Amino acid sequence: MSSVVFILGYNYDSNYYLIDDNILVDTGAGLNKDYLFSKIRENGVEPDDIELIVNTHCHFDHIGGNHFFPDAKVAIHKLDAISIRNKDTLGTSMSVFENEGNCRVDIELEEGDKIADFEVIHTPGHTKGGICLWDGESLISGDTIFAGGGVGRMDIGGDFDDMKNSVRRLTELDVKNIYPGHGPIVENNGKEHIKMSYSLF
């Protein structure tokens, strides 16, 4: 099973997740390069070793540091790829697109695609192309669900019914660990936190 290292987001940044020493899930808002690079190096990885960036969705606090890794391929769901290529300001900050490296998409993800030992689950609601990554035990959940029974906001390009359906799908998984886009992670009883999230609907 792939190794996952949790790096807590700093300031406006999303959390980051390092998979197998060469994949980085989300890159923050692009304001804290020294912090991110130091955390990557603390885990014995050089930033140049990152071969793939996976963005859980298209908001600025998750894609703003993509340009820190010019040699890595960038993967995001095909629906959110449209927003990035169009420099869509809905739900993000226009300033993130001042660096062309944040406008690049190399791989358009779809439901069922594989990232290392993880499978892509399309979970719209926070954005049209939001995704989670699932390996049969751990869920990298982006801004779909959070620890303690929270869900991502739906007022900026999101959709209530989509979010409800996405969280309902996640209740069917036997999730042990949750690695969310913000805040603390959940270890060992992730399924209970997903049930709490679904109770909001």
C-alpha positions as CSV (number, residue, x, y, z in Angstrom):
1,M,0.0,0.0,0.0
2,S,1.3,3.5,-0.8
3,S,2.8,5.6,1.9
4,V,1.1,8.9,2.8
5,V,2.7,11.7,4.7
6,F,0.5,14.5,6.1
7,I,1.8,18.0,5.9
8,L,-0.5,20.5,7.7
9,G,-1.4,23.5,5.7
10,Y,0.1,26.8,6.7
11,N,-2.0,30.0,6.9
12,Y,-4.3,30.0,3.8
13,D,-2.8,26.8,2.4
14,S,-4.7,23.6,2.1
15,N,-3.1,20.5,3.7
16,Y,-0.6,18.7,1.5
17,Y,-0.1,14.9,1.2
18,L,3.0,13.3,0.0
19,I,2.4,9.9,-1.6
20,D,5.3,7.4,-2.2
21,D,7.9,10.2,-2.2
22,N,7.0,11.4,-5.7
23,I,3.4,12.5,-5.7
24,L,2.1,15.6,-4.0
25,V,-1.7,16.1,-3.4
26,D,-2.5,19.8,-3.5
27,T,0.1,22.6,-3.3
28,G,-1.6,25.3,-1.2
29,A,-2.1,29.0,-2.1
30,G,1.4,29.5,-3.4
31,L,2.4,31.9,-0.6
32,N,4.5,29.6,1.5
33,K,7.1,27.9,-0.7
34,D,9.8,27.8,2.0
35,Y,7.5,26.1,4.4
36,L,6.3,23.5,1.9
37,F,9.8,22.7,0.6
38,S,11.2,22.4,4.1
39,K,8.4,19.9,5.1
40,I,9.0,17.9,1.9
41,R,12.7,17.8,2.7
42,E,12.1,16.7,6.3
43,N,10.7,13.6,4.8
44,G,13.8,12.8,2.8
45,V,12.4,14.1,-0.5
46,E,13.7,16.9,-2.7
47,P,11.1,19.1,-4.4
48,D,12.6,18.1,-7.7
49,D,11.7,14.5,-6.9
50,I,8.0,15.3,-7.2
51,E,6.8,13.9,-10.5
52,L,3.0,14.3,-10.2
53,I,0.8,17.0,-8.6
54,V,-2.8,15.9,-7.9
55,N,-5.2,18.7,-7.2
56,T,-8.4,17.6,-5.4
57,H,-10.2,20.6,-6.9
58,C,-9.5,24.0,-8.6
59,H,-9.7,26.5,-5.7
60,F,-6.7,28.8,-5.2
61,D,-5.7,27.4,-1.8
62,H,-5.1,24.0,-3.5
63,I,-3.5,24.9,-6.8
64,G,-1.6,28.1,-6.0
65,G,1.7,26.3,-5.5
66,N,1.6,24.2,-8.7
67,H,4.1,26.4,-10.3
68,F,6.7,25.5,-7.6
69,F,7.0,22.2,-9.4
70,P,7.6,23.0,-13.1
71,D,8.8,19.6,-14.0
72,A,5.9,17.7,-12.4
73,K,2.8,16.8,-14.3
74,V,-0.5,18.3,-13.0
75,A,-3.6,16.1,-12.7
76,I,-7.1,17.3,-11.8
77,H,-10.6,16.1,-12.7
78,K,-11.6,17.0,-16.2
79,L,-14.5,19.3,-15.1
80,D,-12.2,21.4,-12.9
81,A,-9.6,21.4,-15.6
82,I,-12.0,23.6,-17.6
83,S,-12.1,26.1,-14.8
84,I,-8.3,26.3,-14.6
85,R,-7.8,26.6,-18.3
86,N,-10.4,29.3,-18.5
87,K,-8.9,31.1,-15.5
88,D,-12.3,30.9,-13.9
89,T,-12.4,33.2,-10.9
90,L,-15.5,31.5,-9.4
91,G,-14.4,30.1,-6.1
92,T,-10.8,31.0,-6.5
93,S,-8.5,34.1,-6.6
94,M,-7.6,35.7,-9.9
95,S,-4.1,36.4,-8.5
96,V,-3.4,32.6,-8.6
97,F,-3.4,32.8,-12.4
98,E,-0.8,35.5,-12.6
99,N,1.7,32.7,-12.7
100,E,1.1,30.7,-15.9
101,G,2.4,27.5,-14.1
102,N,-0.9,27.4,-12.2
103,C,-3.0,27.3,-15.4
104,R,-1.4,24.1,-16.6
105,V,-3.2,20.7,-16.7
106,D,-1.4,17.7,-18.0
107,I,-3.8,14.9,-17.0
108,E,-7.6,15.1,-16.9
109,L,-8.8,12.7,-14.2
110,E,-12.1,10.7,-14.3
111,E,-13.9,8.4,-11.9
112,G,-12.0,5.2,-11.5
113,D,-8.5,6.4,-12.5
114,K,-5.6,5.2,-10.5
115,I,-3.0,7.3,-8.6
116,A,-0.5,5.0,-7.1
117,D,-2.6,2.6,-5.0
118,F,-5.5,5.1,-4.8
119,E,-8.6,5.2,-6.9
120,V,-10.2,8.5,-8.0
121,I,-13.7,9.0,-6.8
122,H,-15.5,12.0,-8.4
123,T,-17.2,13.9,-5.5
124,P,-18.8,17.1,-6.8
125,G,-20.5,19.5,-4.4
126,H,-17.7,21.8,-3.4
127,T,-16.8,22.2,-7.0
128,K,-18.0,20.4,-10.1
129,G,-14.8,18.4,-10.4
130,G,-13.9,17.7,-6.8
131,I,-12.3,14.3,-6.1
132,C,-11.4,12.1,-3.3
133,L,-8.6,9.4,-3.4
134,W,-9.4,6.0,-1.9
135,D,-7.1,3.0,-1.3
136,G,-9.5,0.7,0.5
137,E,-8.5,2.1,3.9
138,S,-7.6,5.8,3.7
139,L,-9.5,8.6,2.0
140,I,-7.8,11.8,0.9
141,S,-11.0,13.9,0.9
142,G,-10.1,17.3,-0.3
143,D,-12.8,19.8,0.7
144,T,-15.6,17.2,0.5
145,I,-15.5,16.2,4.1
146,F,-13.5,17.3,7.2
147,A,-12.8,15.8,10.6
148,G,-15.6,16.1,13.1
149,G,-18.4,15.9,10.6
150,G,-17.9,18.9,8.4
151,V,-18.3,19.4,4.6
152,G,-17.0,21.9,2.2
153,R,-18.9,25.1,1.5
154,M,-21.3,25.0,-1.4
155,D,-21.9,28.7,-2.0
156,I,-19.0,29.4,-4.4
157,G,-19.5,27.2,-7.5
158,G,-20.8,24.3,-5.5
159,D,-24.1,22.4,-5.3
160,F,-26.0,21.2,-2.3
161,D,-27.6,18.1,-4.0
162,D,-24.2,17.1,-5.5
163,M,-22.5,17.4,-2.1
164,K,-25.3,15.3,-0.4
165,N,-24.9,12.6,-3.0
166,S,-21.1,12.6,-2.8
167,V,-21.1,12.3,1.0
168,R,-23.8,9.6,0.8
169,R,-21.5,7.6,-1.6
170,L,-18.6,7.9,0.9
171,T,-20.8,6.5,3.8
172,E,-20.8,3.2,1.9
173,L,-17.0,2.9,2.1
174,D,-15.3,1.3,5.1
175,V,-13.0,4.3,5.7
176,K,-10.4,4.0,8.5
177,N,-8.4,7.2,7.9
178,I,-9.5,10.6,6.5
179,Y,-7.0,13.0,5.1
180,P,-8.9,16.2,4.5
181,G,-8.1,19.4,2.6
182,H,-7.9,21.5,5.8
183,G,-7.6,20.8,9.5
184,P,-6.7,17.7,11.4
185,I,-6.7,14.2,10.0
186,V,-8.8,11.3,11.3
187,E,-7.2,8.0,12.2
188,N,-9.0,4.6,12.8
189,N,-12.6,5.8,12.9
190,G,-13.1,7.7,9.7
191,K,-16.4,6.0,8.9
192,E,-18.0,7.7,12.0
193,H,-16.9,11.1,10.8
194,I,-18.4,10.5,7.4
195,K,-21.7,9.5,9.0
196,M,-21.5,12.8,11.1
197,S,-21.0,14.7,7.9
198,Y,-23.9,13.1,6.2
199,S,-26.2,13.9,9.1
200,L,-25.8,17.6,8.2
201,F,-28.1,16.9,5.2
